[in-house]
Amino acid sequence: MSILTDAIKRLLESSDTLKQSDFPQQQRKALEVFLRHTRLIEIVKEGRSTVYRVRNRSALQSYFQQIHPLNESDLPTDLPNRSLNVGINRNSKKGKSSHESYYLLMKAWAEDVVWQDDQSILQVSSATQQFGAAALQVNLVQKWFCNRSLLLVENQALFDRCDWLSASFDGCIIYYAGQISDLLLQWFSLHQRSQHVLLFPDYDGVGLSNYVRLAQAIHPDTTLEFYWMPNWQDKLVKFGDAEIWTHTRTQFENAFDKLRACELLDERFQELAYLSQFHGKALEQESIWL
């Protein structure tokens, strides 16, 4: 709920009056603006206290229901989060909007790549050969583990066409779009999913932020590495983009502060920081073919 509608709900659940001091400052300001525009509530003195009083309960209830058609208690407890949000807030993204499952889209870049838990085995190599990719629905109660290294790539072009990979890589490529989901980070934190995980993001603020988030979340038995493309220094100078750098610079600098705090700031990250700031450029993954 918004600051205003949360305050209105409290008034509707009361006996028409509540002390002004019972509300946080932000809610007081929202209620004062609301009463000037609608006159559905008023501020009055009662003894030594200042209170909010409901002037027209039915009209206030109608206003509230226009914004929040249903109460959470009116809905089944097993509804998906976003359906619940539509019923309560008329907007799927207002409220808890995360999903209970995540779909791991992957390709094998070796023979005999498998994911296994206590009950099942996913043959990623054979699925990749037959169908081009494999998918795994993951949630927080599973104990899936891959027998090979995992390489997470941020952009679909590198997942579609894998000829940029070195012959020495013999693991499982995983595609994620833009931001690593919180659910996937939780999933990586609960169990060791592989002995070795590499993250290949764009060399910008979003990419560096994702690396920090993964480094802070990943299970302690897993080794995490940042993927450095060959000749990335020259590529950044020649193909880096100033607009992307400008838009993500704050995230970039915040990520480096966190890398430093986590003692992960090695010489290559320091070189990336220097070159990016000196040239005012950020580098996208797709430059690996250039």
N, C-alpha and C positions, 0 to 999 in steps of 0.2 A: 504494500500500500504506500501511497504518498504521505508526506508529512501531514498534509491537511486532512486527508480522508482517515488516517489513523486517529487523529484528534477528534474528528466528527464521530467515528465509531465509539470512542470512549464516552462522548457525551450522550449518544443514543443508548448506550448500555447503562448509563447512570440514571438517577432520579431527576433528570432535567437540569441539575446544577452540579458544577465541579469547581473547586478552587482554582484560580489562575496559577497559583504556585504549584499545582499538581502537574503542570505541563512544562516540558522543556521550552527554552527560549524560541527555538525555531517554530514549534507548534503554536506558541502564543502569537508570533508575528503572522503566521498563516491564518489563524482564526480571526485576528483583527482585520486583515484584508478581506476575508470571507464575509464577516458580518457587515462591513461597510457596503459590500456589493449586493448582499442578499437580504439582510435583516431577519434571517432565520434564527439567529442567536443574538444575545446581547451581553454586555458586560455591566454588572451591577455590584454595588457594595452591600455586603451582609455583615453587619457588625464591623469587626476590624479586617475582614477578609474581602478580597475582590474575587468574584465568581463569574463563570460563564453560565448563562442560563439559556435553555432551548425555548424559543418563542413559538415555533410552529413545528411540532414533532413530526406530523405526517408529511409536511413538505420537506423537512430535513431528511426523513427516511427515504422519500422518493428521490431526492438528490443523490443520496448515498448509493441507492440501488441502481441509478443510471450509470454510475461509475463501476460499481461492484455488484453485478447482478445476483451472485450467490455467495453465501458464507461457506467457508471451508468445511464446516460441520455438516453442510447439506449435501456434500459430495462423497462418493465412495473413496475409501482410503487408498485403493489400488490404482487410481487414475494416473496416467503419465503426468509428470510435472508440468509440462507445457499445456496440456489440456486443463489441468487444475487452474493454471494461471489465466487461461481464457475465461473460465467460468467465474473466477473471482475478480479479475482485473481487466477483462476484455482484451488482454494482450499476452501472448504466449511467453514473452521475454520479461515480463514484470513478475518478480518473485523468483523462486528457485527454478532455473531454466536448464540445468544440466541434465544430460541423459544418463540412464542407468547402465547403458552398455556403450562400448566403442568398437568400431569395426577396423581391424588392423588389415590394411591392404598391403600385400607383399609379393615379392618375387624371389625365387632362389637363384643364386649366382654360383652354384656348385651342385654336385651330385649329393644325394642323400641328406638334404636339409630337411629336418623335421622339427615340429613343435609337439611336445608331449606333456600331458598332465597325469594325474593318478589313474585316469580311466581311458583316455583317448590319445590317438596319434594323428597329427595332420602332416601328410606327405607333401611338403611344399614344392619339392623338386618335380615330382610327377604332375602336380596340379599346374605348375608353371608351364611345363612342356605341353600339356593338353589344352589348357585354357588361357594361358598368357599371364595369369596371376592367381594368387590364392587369397582368401579372406578368412579372418578369425574373429568371431564375436567374443569380446573379452569383458569381464566384469570383475569386481574386486574380490570375489570368493574363489576365483580360479588360481591354479598353480602352474600355469603353462610355462614351459622352459624350452628354449631353442638350443640345439646342439652346436650351432655355429654363431659367428659374430653377427651382430645386427648393425645395419647402416641406415640411418634415418635421413631421408632427403626431403627438403622443404617444397620443391617445385615439381610439378607433374612431368615436365619435359625430361628430367633426368630419370624419372621412373619409367617413362614410356620407352626411352632409348638408352640402353645401358652400355654402349660402346666406350664411354668415357672411363669406365672402371678399369683399374689395373688388373693384370692377370693374376696378381697375388691375392686378390680378394676372393674368398671362397665362402661367403656367408649369405645372409638374407637381407634384401633391400626392402625398406618399409617407407611408404609415402605418407606424409602428413601435410596438411594444407595450412600454411601461414603460421598459425599458433598451435603449439602442442596443447591438447586439451588437458584440463585439470584432472579428468578421470584417468587419462593415460599416464599422467605423472604419478598419480596415486597407485596405479597398477604397477608401475615400475618400482615403486618404493616398497611394496609389501613383500615381494619375493624376488629372488634373483631370476631374471628372465633369460639371461645369457651371461657368459663369462666376460664378454667384451661388447661394448656398444659404442658406435661412432655416430656423431651428429654432423651432418653437412647442411648447414643453413646458408642463407644469403649472408654476406659479410656486411650487415647493417645493424641498426638498433634492434629490430625485431629478431633477427637471427641470433645476435649475441644474448638477448634477453632469454630466448628459448634455451640456449646452452646453459645459462646460469640456472634457470628453473629446473632443467633436467639434472644438472650437477647437484643441486640442493636436494633433489627428490630421490635420486636413484639408489637402489639397494647397495649397502656398503660392500657386498661381495662382488659387485660388478665394476669392471674397469671402464671408465668413460673417456673418450677422446674426441677432440674437435678435428674435423676433416679439413686438411689444408690442401687445396688444389695446387697442382704444379704451376710454378711461375705466377703465383697469385699476386705478388708485389707488382710485377710489370702489368698484369691484367688490370689491377686496380687503378694504376695511373692512366692506362690507355683507354679502358672501357668503363671505368667507374662513373657513377652518375651523381651530379651535385644535388639534384632535387631530392633524390632518395636520402642522401646524407642529411640534408636540411630537415626533412620530415621526421627522420628517426634519430637525430643526433642526441636528443635528451635521453632516449632509451639506451642508446649506445654508451653514453657516459655513465649512466646509472648502472648498466651491466658491468662496466669495468670497475666501478667502485665495489660491486659485489664480488667480482672475481678476485680483487685485491683482498677483500675481507676473508674470502674463503681460501686464500693462499693458492690460487689457481692461475695467477697472472704470470705466465712464463714469458720468455724472450719473444716468441712469435706473436703473442697477444700484444705485447708492448710495441712491437714493430707495426702491427695492424693499427693500433691506436695512433701512433705517430704519423703513418702514411695517410690514414683516413682524415685526420685533422689537418695535416699540412696541405693536402690537395683538396680537401673539402669534398670527398667522394666516397660512395659506398658501392660495393661490387655485388652483382647478382650471380647466382649459381650458373646460369646458362652460359656465362663467359668461358666455362671450362672447355667448350669446343673450339674456341677462337685461338 
